[in-house]
Amino acid sequence: MNRARAVLLVVSVVLAIIGLATACSEGSSHGIEATQADNGSILEMDVGQQLRITLEANPTTGYQWAVEGDLPMQLEQAGEPEFTAESDAIGAGGSEVWSFEAVSPGEGTLRLKYWRSFEPEVEPIEMFEISVRVK
């Protein structure tokens, strides 16, 4: 009976260690969250890791966020940006979430601009830039 308990204890400890190791490795692949406060910063990512950028926006004004220039080759856009209004009020502002995935090692700069696409000659009213190092 004692031998069976000892084996059960060893198996339980091994499973707990495997579970912790799996959780730690999954933690490194979890996404990175960025906001306007991260403008101008440098992010380090692993290949396969997700980057979610949340920026204030109000599409009812005609302004929208868009990628400025080329997307760095280390990143791939994951889906379309998603807007969430702060309230149900007509014309309410909110936040726009952009998602990217790190697809290859290297360094690049991601630039987003807040502009009116129907006024291409007018400078954007806001820029967001973040440097990305993918390993």
C-alpha distance (Angstrom), angle and dihedral (degrees) to the residues before:
residue distance angle dihedral
M1 . . .
N2 3.82 . .
R3 3.79 90.6 .
A4 3.82 90.7 54.0
R5 3.81 90.6 51.0
A6 3.80 90.9 48.9
V7 3.83 91.4 51.3
L8 3.80 90.3 46.9
L9 3.82 90.2 50.3
V10 3.82 92.2 49.6
V11 3.82 91.7 47.8
S12 3.82 90.4 48.6
V13 3.82 92.0 50.5
V14 3.82 92.1 47.9
L15 3.82 91.5 49.5
A16 3.81 90.6 48.3
I17 3.82 90.8 51.6
I18 3.81 91.3 48.4
G19 3.81 89.8 49.0
L20 3.82 92.0 51.3
A21 3.79 92.3 47.0
T22 3.80 90.4 50.6
A23 3.81 92.0 48.5
C24 3.81 91.4 50.2
S25 3.79 93.3 49.8
E26 3.81 90.7 47.3
G27 3.80 89.9 50.0
S28 3.79 90.8 62.0
S29 3.80 91.3 54.4
H30 3.80 94.9 49.3
G31 3.74 116.1 114.0
I32 3.76 127.2 -90.3
E33 3.79 117.3 -126.2
A34 3.81 119.1 -148.0
T35 3.81 132.4 -180.0
Q36 3.79 137.2 179.2
A37 3.80 86.8 -78.3
D38 3.84 87.2 68.4
N39 3.82 93.1 57.7
G40 3.80 108.8 134.6
S41 3.79 94.9 15.2
I42 3.81 131.9 125.6
L43 3.81 120.1 -121.1
E44 3.78 126.4 -163.4
M45 3.78 115.4 -149.8
D46 3.77 139.7 173.7
V47 3.80 123.0 -128.3
G48 3.81 106.8 -88.8
Q49 3.78 94.2 25.9
Q50 3.81 119.4 129.1
L51 3.81 125.9 -127.7
R52 3.82 119.1 -158.8
I53 3.79 118.0 -170.4
T54 3.81 118.1 -166.5
L55 3.81 116.0 -164.1
E56 3.79 132.5 174.3
A57 3.80 112.2 -105.9
N58 3.78 143.9 162.7
P59 3.80 112.8 -164.3
T60 3.81 92.1 -175.7
T61 3.83 87.2 74.9
G62 3.80 90.9 58.8
Y63 3.80 91.7 -110.3
Q64 3.77 120.5 124.2
W65 3.79 138.1 168.9
A66 3.80 116.8 -109.1
V67 3.80 136.7 170.3
E68 3.80 109.7 -93.8
G69 3.80 112.0 -140.4
D70 3.78 119.7 -26.8
L71 3.76 124.2 -14.9
P72 3.82 109.3 -115.1
M73 3.80 109.6 -99.6
Q74 3.82 89.3 -124.1
L75 3.81 90.4 66.4
E76 3.77 134.3 59.9
Q77 3.80 122.5 -166.2
A78 3.80 111.2 -115.5
G79 3.78 107.5 -148.9
E80 3.77 129.6 -43.8
P81 3.81 124.1 -47.9
E82 3.81 113.5 -91.1
F83 3.82 122.9 -141.4
T84 3.82 122.0 -153.2
A85 3.82 118.4 -171.8
E86 3.81 120.0 -137.4
S87 3.80 90.5 -134.9
D88 3.80 143.7 -3.2
A89 3.81 91.4 -101.3
I90 3.80 116.4 122.1
G91 3.80 109.6 -100.3
A92 3.81 93.7 14.4
G93 3.75 117.2 161.2
G94 3.76 123.5 -135.2
S95 3.76 140.0 148.1
E96 3.77 135.8 -56.8
V97 3.80 119.3 -148.8
W98 3.79 121.6 -153.0
S99 3.81 120.0 -168.2
F100 3.78 127.6 -157.7
E101 3.79 135.9 172.8
A102 3.79 125.9 -144.4
V103 3.82 104.5 -123.7
S104 3.81 105.6 169.2
P105 3.80 139.6 17.5
G106 3.78 119.9 -96.8
E107 3.77 142.6 72.9
G108 3.77 130.5 -74.0
T109 3.77 144.0 149.3
L110 3.78 123.6 -115.9
R111 3.80 114.6 -154.0
L112 3.79 125.5 -172.0
K113 3.79 124.9 -175.9
Y114 3.80 130.5 -157.9
W115 3.79 105.3 -141.9
R116 3.75 147.6 128.8
S117 3.78 108.5 -98.2
F118 3.81 89.9 -154.2
E119 3.84 89.5 60.2
P120 3.82 101.4 53.1
E121 3.83 93.0 159.0
V122 3.84 91.9 59.2
E123 3.80 118.2 86.5
P124 3.83 116.2 -113.0
I125 3.80 112.5 -97.8
E126 3.79 91.3 -136.3
M127 3.80 138.9 19.1
F128 3.80 130.9 -159.8
E129 3.79 119.7 -163.3
I130 3.76 130.4 177.1
S131 3.81 130.4 172.8
V132 3.79 115.7 -136.6
R133 3.79 127.4 -157.3
V134 3.79 111.8 -169.3
K135 3.79 119.0 -166.7
